[in-house]
Structures are given as structure tokens and as C-alpha cells.
């Protein structure tokens, strides 16, 4: 085979390999895919979506523990943006956010006990009521607007590794000082 023939075969093999590679690239996995749109092209974008019913229940629960506390819930996932500009939200996980004003940011025992109280509530929610995977609970203890402690407790890690712990031990398990 002459030089031009080898060059043409090389280009052909490269193009075939590239086409094969493009066909094997898949979109990120989805937890919930609307069946009518499964075969349409999507452009995926990370996104958050409110969870109003869960937020209302979670906020009421934490306020029953302390009227100064607040809570909200959001779904984290992907927007499947279709060529016509419409989109469908696909839930990857359910995340909780807890916030409380405190007088002292050195109360590790108290903060750990808050983790227990909040996580007891979150882990009692029926699994089928939480779309996607378990996410996290973000704890935000605020002394002033500029001074606060924030950390996240992955729900599955808590279930697997932290049950039975409380107080400062539990707080230290999840809080990493800056």
C-alpha cells in the first residue's frame, strides 16, 4: 500500500474510533426520567428545586424544638433542557438545611445534641418520600451574621457510622474547622 493509501486508512480508522467513542458517551444517570421524554435529546445542567411540602414539615419540626430555629429542604439534581427550551428536573438527592441563632460558638456538646435531634427526625421520614438518594443535612449555628459554624452531615454516613453518638463526639465527627 502506498503512502497516500496508508494515510487514508489512518483517517478512516480515526474517524470510526471517534464515532464509536461518541456513541458510548452517555448522559449522567437519572433518578426520575419522564417517560414521554426519554428518547429526546437533553442538555444537562446541575440545578436545585424547592421541596415546599418537605420544607414546611421540616421547618415546623425544628421550630417545635426551638422557635428560633428554621429549616428548609431542596432537591439537588439536573435540569434536562430540551432543544425547544423546556426542561424537566431530575432529582439526584434530597438535602436539608437547619439554621439556629446561638449565643456561643463553643458549645460543641449542644451542637452535637442538635445534630441528634434533627437527624432523628430526618431519618424517620419514609424513604419513599425522599426522591433520589439521601443527601445531607447542613447545620448552621450563627452567633452574628459574620460569626457562624456550618457543616454538613451526609445522611447515609450518619445512619452507617454515627448512630448512638451524641454531644461533642458527634459534633467533632462531622465538623472540620477552617
Backbone bond lengths (Angstrom), bond angles and torsions (degrees), N, CA, C in turn:
res aa  C-N    CA-C-N  psi(-1)  N-CA   C-N-CA  omega(-1)  CA-C   N-CA-C  phi
1 X - - - 1.461 - - 1.523 107.58 -
2 X 1.311 115.77 135.92 1.458 119.49 -178.77 1.524 110.65 -78.71
3 X 1.308 114.90 174.43 1.466 122.35 -175.99 1.527 111.70 -61.68
4 X 1.301 119.27 -42.08 1.467 123.09 -179.86 1.522 110.11 -65.89
5 X 1.336 117.04 -37.74 1.466 120.52 178.78 1.513 111.61 -66.14
6 X 1.350 115.87 -42.51 1.473 119.74 178.07 1.526 110.60 -63.12
7 X 1.327 114.78 -38.90 1.465 119.67 -179.81 1.528 110.01 -64.90
8 X 1.311 118.26 -41.95 1.462 123.39 179.81 1.532 110.30 -65.55
9 X 1.346 117.25 -41.94 1.475 120.75 177.68 1.526 109.61 -63.39
10 X 1.313 117.75 -40.35 1.460 121.62 179.16 1.519 112.28 -61.91
11 X 1.330 115.92 -42.79 1.466 120.31 178.56 1.523 109.93 -65.44
12 X 1.325 115.90 -42.96 1.464 120.26 179.92 1.527 111.25 -61.46
13 X 1.341 117.81 -44.75 1.469 121.22 179.18 1.523 111.58 -65.77
14 X 1.316 117.38 -39.02 1.461 121.12 178.16 1.528 110.48 -64.03
15 X 1.322 116.40 -43.90 1.468 120.18 179.31 1.518 111.02 -64.53
16 X 1.331 117.13 -40.05 1.471 120.67 178.90 1.526 110.61 -65.23
17 X 1.326 116.43 -41.80 1.467 119.80 179.41 1.525 110.51 -65.00
18 X 1.325 116.40 -41.19 1.470 119.65 179.35 1.518 110.66 -64.55
19 X 1.314 117.64 -42.24 1.470 120.76 178.93 1.526 110.31 -63.25
20 X 1.328 116.73 -41.76 1.473 120.33 178.08 1.512 111.64 -63.68
21 X 1.315 116.75 -40.52 1.457 120.26 179.46 1.519 111.04 -65.13
22 X 1.316 117.12 -40.89 1.457 119.91 179.39 1.526 111.78 -65.12
23 X 1.321 117.05 -32.62 1.453 120.03 -179.87 1.520 111.99 -74.05
24 X 1.337 118.61 -24.90 1.461 120.49 -178.43 1.516 112.92 -89.65
25 X 1.331 118.44 -10.17 1.454 121.10 176.91 1.521 107.43 -73.87
26 X 1.317 116.16 127.10 1.458 119.17 -178.88 1.517 110.20 -116.92
27 X 1.296 115.31 159.03 1.452 121.39 176.62 1.521 108.63 -70.70
28 X 1.333 118.28 158.86 1.458 120.01 175.51 1.529 110.21 -55.70
29 X 1.314 115.53 149.71 1.460 118.97 -179.99 1.508 110.16 -68.07
30 X 1.312 116.32 148.61 1.450 121.62 -179.51 1.510 109.44 -115.31
31 X 1.308 114.92 151.31 1.444 120.84 174.29 1.519 110.01 -85.55
32 X 1.306 116.59 -43.22 1.450 121.18 -179.32 1.524 108.36 -132.34
33 X 1.311 117.55 118.23 1.454 121.54 179.80 1.517 108.16 -119.29
34 X 1.309 118.58 120.17 1.459 120.07 177.25 1.524 109.69 -58.05
35 X 1.335 116.54 124.46 1.456 120.74 -172.55 1.514 113.28 -61.30
36 X 1.302 119.29 -35.06 1.463 121.63 -177.67 1.522 111.62 -67.47
37 X 1.330 117.64 -19.03 1.452 119.71 -173.94 1.523 112.52 -113.35
38 X 1.322 118.30 11.32 1.456 121.19 -175.29 1.523 112.91 -60.77
39 X 1.316 118.29 -33.01 1.453 120.49 -174.55 1.522 113.30 -94.18
40 X 1.327 118.28 -0.99 1.456 120.90 -179.77 1.528 110.28 -85.15
41 X 1.313 115.12 154.61 1.455 120.79 177.03 1.521 109.59 -72.77
42 X 1.325 115.84 145.45 1.466 121.67 179.45 1.517 109.58 -132.34
43 X 1.292 114.65 150.02 1.448 121.73 165.47 1.526 105.16 -111.21
44 X 1.319 117.72 117.84 1.465 120.88 -174.43 1.522 111.20 -90.43
45 X 1.336 115.59 136.49 1.459 122.89 176.58 1.524 107.98 -135.71
46 X 1.337 116.80 133.02 1.470 119.97 175.19 1.515 107.99 -60.56
47 X 1.331 116.10 142.39 1.462 118.80 -176.14 1.527 110.57 -156.79
48 X 1.320 115.02 162.84 1.462 123.13 172.76 1.522 107.53 -117.31
49 X 1.311 115.41 150.74 1.448 120.50 176.67 1.526 107.97 -138.00
50 X 1.320 118.21 137.59 1.461 119.95 -179.72 1.530 111.53 -66.29
51 X 1.306 114.64 152.92 1.467 122.07 175.92 1.527 106.82 -123.69
52 X 1.335 118.18 77.16 1.470 121.17 -169.69 1.522 114.59 -60.05
53 X 1.317 118.77 -42.40 1.468 119.33 -178.21 1.524 111.27 -69.08
54 X 1.334 117.30 -44.58 1.464 119.68 177.17 1.526 110.80 -64.62
55 X 1.337 116.46 -39.50 1.472 120.16 179.31 1.521 111.21 -60.96
56 X 1.318 116.02 -44.99 1.465 120.21 -179.30 1.532 110.86 -61.42
57 X 1.314 116.37 -44.84 1.468 120.50 179.93 1.525 111.33 -66.79
58 X 1.345 117.16 -43.29 1.463 121.28 -179.27 1.524 110.46 -65.69
59 X 1.320 117.63 -44.35 1.457 121.23 179.23 1.534 110.49 -61.65
60 X 1.321 116.96 -43.47 1.474 120.19 178.41 1.532 110.65 -61.76
61 X 1.323 116.61 -40.44 1.473 120.26 -179.64 1.524 111.58 -64.40
62 X 1.343 117.58 -47.89 1.464 118.56 -178.26 1.527 111.41 -70.11
63 X 1.328 117.87 -31.11 1.469 120.42 175.43 1.529 111.05 -67.80
64 X 1.333 117.33 -29.55 1.461 119.67 176.23 1.529 110.82 -69.95
65 X 1.321 117.07 -24.44 1.465 122.12 176.42 1.522 110.90 -80.93
66 X 1.348 116.16 -36.69 1.461 122.90 177.80 1.528 106.97 -160.32
67 X 1.335 117.61 119.40 1.469 120.28 -177.59 1.530 113.91 -58.81
68 X 1.334 117.94 -19.90 1.467 121.39 179.40 1.526 112.65 -85.02
69 X 1.323 117.07 -10.41 1.465 121.13 -179.14 1.520 110.08 -79.27
70 X 1.313 115.53 156.95 1.466 120.00 173.45 1.521 109.10 -142.08
71 X 1.316 114.15 155.69 1.453 119.09 179.79 1.512 110.84 -148.13
72 X 1.316 115.42 152.56 1.459 121.56 174.77 1.521 108.10 -149.77
73 X 1.338 114.80 163.67 1.459 121.16 -178.78 1.517 108.07 -132.83
74 X 1.320 115.62 139.79 1.465 121.47 176.28 1.515 109.22 -134.70
75 X 1.320 115.02 151.09 1.458 120.86 171.41 1.520 107.27 -95.25
76 X 1.309 115.85 137.30 1.462 121.59 174.45 1.516 107.25 -111.07
77 X 1.319 115.85 137.84 1.455 118.63 179.88 1.502 111.63 -176.98
78 X 1.324 115.19 -140.99 1.452 121.15 -176.42 1.528 109.84 -132.68
79 X 1.312 115.25 141.83 1.449 120.06 167.44 1.518 106.59 -90.40
80 X 1.316 115.72 126.35 1.457 122.22 172.46 1.522 104.85 -91.12
81 X 1.330 116.47 102.51 1.461 121.34 -176.66 1.531 108.06 -93.68
82 X 1.322 115.15 118.95 1.460 121.88 -177.63 1.525 110.74 -84.32
83 X 1.325 117.26 160.54 1.475 120.69 -179.46 1.532 113.92 -55.74
84 X 1.331 117.51 -26.73 1.470 119.68 -179.67 1.525 112.67 -84.77
85 X 1.345 116.87 2.64 1.465 120.94 177.51 1.515 114.43 94.05
86 X 1.329 118.45 -13.45 1.458 120.05 176.43 1.521 108.62 -74.50
87 X 1.322 116.75 162.03 1.462 119.12 179.83 1.528 110.77 -145.97
88 X 1.314 114.61 156.32 1.460 123.26 174.21 1.515 107.40 -123.35
89 X 1.317 117.07 135.80 1.459 120.96 177.58 1.524 108.69 -89.04
90 X 1.314 116.10 131.62 1.456 123.21 -179.87 1.531 108.11 -116.31
91 X 1.320 117.17 111.92 1.462 122.24 -174.45 1.519 111.39 -73.66
92 X 1.338 115.90 129.88 1.457 122.02 173.85 1.533 110.70 -100.84
93 X 1.353 116.52 -39.64 1.466 120.60 -179.38 1.516 110.70 -156.77
94 X 1.333 115.03 163.06 1.458 122.56 177.57 1.528 107.60 -110.97
95 X 1.340 116.91 124.74 1.464 122.83 -176.80 1.530 110.63 -117.88
96 X 1.328 115.51 142.85 1.466 123.21 -178.84 1.523 108.73 -116.05
97 X 1.336 115.74 147.24 1.464 122.13 179.81 1.528 108.56 -130.62
98 X 1.345 116.12 122.78 1.466 123.20 -179.07 1.521 108.07 -118.21
99 X 1.340 116.37 135.62 1.467 120.62 -178.70 1.521 109.25 -136.80
100 X 1.349 116.14 138.51 1.462 121.20 179.62 1.518 110.09 -149.34
101 X 1.330 115.32 132.49 1.463 121.25 174.16 1.529 107.93 -80.41
102 X 1.332 116.18 132.96 1.469 121.71 -177.98 1.527 109.44 -129.67
103 X 1.328 115.64 164.08 1.470 121.23 179.82 1.521 112.87 -92.02
104 X 1.334 116.80 -18.60 1.468 120.31 -173.43 1.528 108.58 -149.65
105 X 1.316 116.69 127.75 1.464 120.64 -179.40 1.527 113.22 -87.40
106 X 1.304 116.87 11.32 1.468 120.36 179.67 1.534 111.80 -106.44
107 X 1.303 117.43 14.53 1.467 122.21 -176.00 1.529 111.79 -88.37
108 X 1.313 117.46 61.51 1.460 121.21 -175.77 1.530 112.47 -57.80
109 X 1.304 116.84 -39.60 1.473 120.21 179.36 1.528 110.35 -61.73
110 X 1.318 116.14 -47.01 1.470 121.29 179.99 1.530 111.48 -65.14
111 X 1.328 117.19 -41.67 1.462 120.19 179.63 1.534 110.51 -63.40
112 X 1.317 116.74 -42.29 1.467 120.24 177.29 1.516 111.81 -62.41
113 X 1.325 116.83 -37.79 1.466 119.98 177.67 1.529 111.24 -67.85
114 X 1.339 116.96 -33.10 1.458 119.81 173.94 1.531 110.45 -64.03
115 X 1.315 116.38 -40.33 1.468 120.09 177.94 1.527 109.27 -57.35
116 X 1.332 117.16 -45.52 1.468 120.67 179.87 1.526 110.51 -59.36
117 X 1.333 116.67 -50.03 1.472 120.15 -177.50 1.524 111.98 -58.87
118 X 1.323 115.84 -47.89 1.464 120.05 -176.82 1.532 110.42 -68.94
119 X 1.319 116.93 -42.79 1.462 119.51 -178.07 1.533 111.35 -68.34
120 X 1.331 117.68 -31.88 1.471 119.19 174.90 1.520 110.49 -59.50
121 X 1.317 116.63 -42.66 1.462 120.11 178.16 1.533 110.88 -65.70
122 X 1.333 116.56 -50.51 1.469 120.92 -175.26 1.527 111.00 -61.17
123 X 1.321 117.42 -42.84 1.474 119.69 -176.65 1.525 112.72 -74.72
124 X 1.329 117.95 -10.21 1.465 120.98 176.58 1.535 112.41 -90.09
125 X 1.320 117.19 -9.57 1.464 120.15 177.33 1.526 107.01 -67.55
126 X 1.329 117.94 129.43 1.471 118.83 179.76 1.530 111.04 -55.89
127 X 1.312 115.65 133.63 1.466 122.14 -176.10 1.535 111.79 -53.72
128 X 1.321 116.68 -36.38 1.470 119.43 -178.86 1.535 112.48 -69.72
129 X 1.333 117.73 -13.00 1.460 121.40 177.17 1.527 112.76 -88.18
130 X 1.339 116.73 -3.08 1.467 121.53 -179.76 1.524 109.12 -115.42
131 X 1.327 117.59 100.43 1.456 119.49 179.96 1.529 111.94 -61.87
132 X 1.311 115.43 149.74 1.458 120.25 178.58 1.517 111.02 73.00
133 X 1.306 114.73 -161.91 1.463 121.78 178.60 1.521 109.85 -83.01
134 X 1.337 115.31 165.73 1.460 118.72 169.27 1.523 107.69 -61.31
135 X 1.306 116.47 136.28 1.454 121.23 174.80 1.513 110.11 -100.94
136 X 1.317 115.88 -118.17 1.460 121.54 -177.80 1.517 109.27 -142.31
137 X 1.343 114.52 168.43 1.457 121.29 167.08 1.529 105.42 -116.51
138 X 1.319 116.20 122.14 1.455 120.50 176.42 1.525 108.33 -93.81
139 X 1.328 115.94 125.65 1.464 122.42 177.43 1.517 108.25 -103.44
140 X 1.332 115.56 132.88 1.460 122.17 -178.62 1.523 106.76 -132.68
141 X 1.333 115.56 106.97 1.467 121.72 177.36 1.523 106.55 -105.60
142 X 1.342 115.32 121.85 1.458 120.74 -170.29 1.529 111.10 -121.43
143 X 1.341 115.46 122.95 1.461 120.30 173.94 1.534 109.08 -88.54
144 X 1.317 116.61 -48.52 1.466 123.59 172.67 1.526 106.58 -136.50
145 X 1.319 116.35 174.83 1.472 118.65 178.68 1.523 111.83 -59.95
146 X 1.326 116.84 -31.69 1.464 120.77 -177.93 1.532 113.06 -91.20
147 X 1.314 117.68 -18.86 1.472 121.17 -176.20 1.518 109.86 -118.30
148 X 1.318 113.98 116.25 1.462 119.53 -179.29 1.529 110.28 -156.26
149 X 1.309 114.86 165.81 1.461 122.88 172.43 1.517 105.98 -122.75
150 X 1.318 115.81 130.45 1.457 120.21 177.99 1.524 108.83 -134.87
151 X 1.308 116.10 139.22 1.464 121.25 177.01 1.516 108.61 -158.22
152 X 1.313 114.97 159.48 1.461 121.15 -178.91 1.519 110.53 -114.47
153 X 1.322 114.21 140.02 1.455 121.62 176.41 1.534 107.00 -114.22
154 X 1.336 117.58 107.03 1.464 119.05 176.10 1.534 109.31 -62.74
155 X 1.312 116.55 127.16 1.471 120.36 -172.67 1.523 111.67 -59.70
156 X 1.327 117.85 -45.68 1.463 119.64 -178.96 1.529 111.64 -65.30
157 X 1.341 117.89 -37.42 1.471 120.56 176.32 1.525 110.96 -62.09
158 X 1.322 115.98 -41.37 1.460 119.51 177.74 1.529 110.05 -60.15
159 X 1.314 116.77 -47.24 1.467 121.18 -179.58 1.527 110.35 -60.68
160 X 1.335 116.91 -44.20 1.463 121.48 -174.79 1.519 113.88 -77.70
161 X 1.335 118.37 -33.87 1.461 120.48 -167.83 1.523 116.26 -123.57
162 X 1.323 119.00 -17.18 1.462 119.02 -169.35 1.515 114.48 -115.44
163 X 1.312 118.55 -4.95 1.469 119.92 179.57 1.532 108.91 -56.90
164 X 1.313 115.52 135.55 1.459 120.51 179.50 1.516 114.16 90.35
165 X 1.323 118.07 -13.08 1.467 121.02 177.12 1.516 107.80 -91.36
166 X 1.328 115.64 155.88 1.460 119.94 177.07 1.515 109.59 -156.72
167 X 1.314 114.87 -178.62 1.453 121.37 174.97 1.518 113.97 56.67
168 X 1.324 114.08 -146.89 1.465 121.10 -175.37 1.531 111.55 -60.79
169 X 1.325 117.43 -35.98 1.472 119.94 179.51 1.528 110.67 -59.00
170 X 1.318 116.45 -44.97 1.465 120.63 -179.88 1.527 110.78 -68.47
171 X 1.316 117.03 -44.20 1.461 121.07 177.80 1.528 110.23 -56.09
172 X 1.327 117.87 -48.73 1.453 122.43 -177.52 1.532 112.34 -66.36
173 X 1.307 116.25 -24.82 1.460 120.13 178.58 1.531 111.71 -65.29
174 X 1.325 116.97 -32.64 1.454 120.32 -174.90 1.531 114.83 -112.80
175 X 1.310 118.58 -19.31 1.458 120.79 -178.17 1.519 110.27 -90.69
176 X 1.333 115.78 127.01 1.467 121.94 175.28 1.520 107.07 -116.53
177 X 1.339 117.53 106.92 1.466 119.18 -178.12 1.536 111.59 -60.79
178 X 1.331 115.66 147.97 1.482 119.01 -179.43 1.514 112.10 -66.39
